[in-house]
Amino acid sequence: MANGRSGRAPLSNTQWSQRAPMVCAIMSPRRAAHLPRWADKLMRTVSDLVEVFRVAAIEKGDFAEPPERDHELHARMRSALSELQEWGASGHAALRQMLLDISPHVRCWVAAELLSRGDIEGRQTLEKLAATPGLPGFAASKTLEEFHGGRLRSPFGYGPWRLVVCAGAAGGLVDQVAIGDVVVATETVEHDIRKVGRSLVPRFPGAAFALDRCRGTTWSDGCRVHFGAIASGDEDVASEVRRAECHRLTGALAVAWEGAGGARACAFSEVPYLEVRAVADQANEHGPRDFATNLAKAMRHLAEVLRVIAK
């Protein structure tokens, strides 16, 4: 397989160990200033950091399970990248060299990062990857769309958000949660992923500090707040049979649609996340009628909880 940027074959693991820059004795002024903390992570060399990044990107692949592991691998890649930046020109050269890596996942991550910095070498690699099947090809094409639209940002950066909240209506999955009650998610559970004949149930924890704030609040009369899992998926759960099955699979108190998408994006970007839902129906055959009748009441109670979270 040839690399789209130069026509040369990507480097194998063995070639990387031979060609990656070995910078052991030279350090940037910024790193030298950190030496009293003893050696700033033992003074990892550029080649050390390249290998940390590569191993994490390859293990991450399309998406590592469980989500906590995927999150950990992304954080490891970002940490290695941050340290590479401290090496200045030699770190940037090592990052560029990874455009020749044998792994399409490594090439895609590195190319997106370089292009977000204005390095045109990244665009050429992404254009080649975009013509290939699989998630790296899809990610490359979407990255190029963002670039051409003037919206591209580093895949390892995020905005200054303290918390992202996904709020709205939900169907209740247990009789103890009545219409009008609010569920604050201790975790968001994706209930309808099916992969190679088996079901996956990824779980994304709610932000602990926001949960603590809600738990420490006395609510107005009529506003009952529960803490537990909220199920999320593309399916519209609207029968007693599916209601029971969804609760049995996830242990959730309520079910809605969008939560897992937001939870996954926040986990990917290391942004705290919380899902909050007011129950407007009981996720059964009467759901559409009950939703229309009870939405206003549910939203009043939801607004009370959101005001507390926003303080």
N, C-alpha and C positions, 0 to 999 in steps of 0.2 A: 504494500500500500504506500503510495507516495503522498507527501505533504503538499497541500495546495499552494502554499506560499512559495516554495522553491523547487518543487519537483523531487526533492530528496526524500529518502525513506525516513519515517519516524525513528527515533532512537529507542533501542531496547533498554531493558533494565540494566543489563551489563554495560552497554555503551554509556548510560547515564553515569554509572559509578566511575567510569573512566574519564568522562568529559566534563562533568559538572565542576564548576570552579571550587577549588579548595582554598578558602580564605581563613586561615587559622590565627595568624599573628596580627593582622591589620584590623583595626577597628575604627568606626566612626567616632567623632568627638562625643556624640550623644551617648553611644554605648560606653565609651570610656568613663563618662561621668557617672555611670551606674555601677561601676565596679565595687564600691563599698558594700553593696547588697550581695555580694559575692557571685561575681562573674555573670550576673544577669542571665539566669537560666543556663549556667555553665557555659556561656559564650558559644552558643550553637553556631556552627559555621554556615555559610551560604549553602553548601551541599547538604548539610543536615536539614536545613529548612526546606529545601527543594524536595527532599525525600519525605518529610512530614506532610507537605502539601500533596504530593503525588499519591502517597499511600492512602490518605484520607479521601481524596477525590475518587480514586479507583474503588475503594470500599463503598463509598457513598453511591456510586453508580447512578442509576436512574432515581432510586430512592431507597434508602436503607430502612429496614424495619428492626425494632419499633421506631416510632417517630423520635423518641428521645435519643436514640443512637444516631439518626440522621442529623438531628440538631447538634449533637456533640461533634460529629465529623465536620459539619459546616463551620462550627466555632474553631475547630483545630486548623482548618484551612485558613480562616481569617487571621488567626494568631500568627501562623507561619508567614502569611503575606505581610502582616504588619511588621514583623521582625525583618523580613527581606527588605522592606522599604528603608529601614534604618541603615542598611549596608550601602545605600546610595547607588552609584553607577554599577557596582558589581552585583547588587541585588536585582537591579532592573535588567541587567544582562542575563542573569540566571532565569528570570521570569520569561524573557523573550525566548530563551533557549527551550523552554517547555512547550513552545508552539510546535516543536518537532517531536513531542512525546508520542509514544506508540498508542496511548490511551486517548480515544476521542473525548472522554469526559474531562481529562486533564486539559486537552487542547481547548475545549469549549470554555471552561472556566477561565483559563488564562487569557484567551483571546478577548472575552467579554471585559475582563478587568483592564487589559491594556487599551482596548478601544475606549473605555470610559475615561481613560486618562489622555485620550487624543492620539494614541499610538496607532498609526495606520496599519502596522503589521497585523494587529488583531483583526481588522476588517477582512483582510485577505484570507486569513485562516477560517473565519466564520463563513465567508462566502463558499468556501470549499465544503465545510461541514454541513451547510444548509442543504446541499444537494444529496446528502446521505440519509438513509432511513434511521429510525430510532429517536429516542429523546434528545441526544446531543444535536442531531440535525434539526429537530423542531425548535430546541432552545436557541440554536444559532440563528435560525430564520427570524424568531421573535426578537432576539437581541438586535439584529440588523434593522428590523422595523422600528424599534425604539430609537436606534441611532439616527436613522433617516428622518424620524419625526422630531428629533431634537430633545428626546426625553430620556436618553440613556444615562443610567447611574451605575455606580459600582455594584456588582452582585454581592459585595461584602460590606455594604454600608446600608444605613437606614436613617430615617428622619429622627428628630428629637422627641419621639413620642414616649410618654411615661406609661401609657396604657391604651390599648385598643379594646373597645367594647362592642360586641355584637348584640343588639337588643331588638326585640320584636315579640310577636305572638307565637304561641306554640299549642300543640295538642297535649293534653295530659295523658300519661301512661299508667297512672295508679289512682285508685279512688280516693286516697288520702289527700291528693292535690286537687282542690276544687276549682271550678271556673272562677276567674278573677284573682287566683293566687299567683304569686311570682316565684319562679325558680331561679336561683343564682347558681351557676354551674361550678361545682367543684372540679369537674372535668367535662370536656366536650368529647363525645364518642361517635365516631363515624361508623354507621351501622350497615351500610349496603355496598361495601367493596367486595368484589368477588374476583379472585385471581387464580387462574389455572385450576379451576374446579374447587377451590377452597375459599372460605370467607375469612376476611381480615377485619379486626375491630380495633383500629388505632384509637388511642386515647390521648387527649391533650389537656394538661392540668390548667385550671384557672389560676389567675394571679393571686398569690397568697395575701398580699397586702390589701387588695380590694375585697377579698373574702372576709378578712378580719374586720375591715371597716363595716361591712354589712352585718356581720354577726354581732357587733357591738352596738347596734342601733335598736331603739325602741320604735316600732312602727305605729302608725295611726290605727284607730279602730277600723276593722274591716279589711286591712291590708295584711295578709298572711304571707310570710316569706319562708321558702324552703331552700335547703342546701343539698345538692346532689347532682348526679350526672344528667346532662341533656344529650339526647341522641340527635344525630344529624345525618341527612342523606338526601339523595335526589327523589326518593320515593315519597309519594303523598300517602301517609299511613291513615287510612280512613275506614277501618273495619275492626270489629272486636277481636277477630282472629289475629290480624296483623298487629294490633295494639298489644296483645298479650305476648306475641312472639318477639316484638321489638323490645319490650321490657325484659323478657327472659334472657335475650341475647346480651343486652347492654347494662341492665340494672338501672336504667335511666328513669327519671321522674316525668320527663316531658320529651317531646320530639318536634323538631323543626327542620328547616332545609339548609340554611346558609352557614351555620356555625362552624362546621369542620373546615370549610374553605378558608375562612378567616383565621381559624386556629392554626392550620397548617402553614399559612403564609407568615403568621407571627412567629411560629416556632422556627421557621426557616430564617427569619431576620432577627431572631432573638429579641422580640418586642413582647412585653407582658400583655396577656390577653384574658378577657373575661366575657362569657356569654350570659346574658340575662333575658329571661322570657316570662311573659305573662300568659297564663293559660286562658284561651278563649273558647276551646272546645275539648272534647275528650277523645279525639283521634278515632272516632267510630263513624258509623253510617250517618249519624246526625251532625257530623262535623260542619259541613257547609252552612247549615241553618243556624247552628249554635254560634259559629264564628261571627256571622253578621249581627246576631242579637247581642253578643257579649263583648264585642271588640272595644267599645268605648270604656266600659268598666275596667277591662283588663289594662288598657293603656293608662288610665288614671293611676292605677297601682304601680305600673311599670315606671311611670314618671317619678313617683315618690322615691323609688329605689335608685333611679339614675341620678337624682339630685344629690343623694348621699354619696354615691360613688364619685361624683364630679367635684366634691368639695376639696 
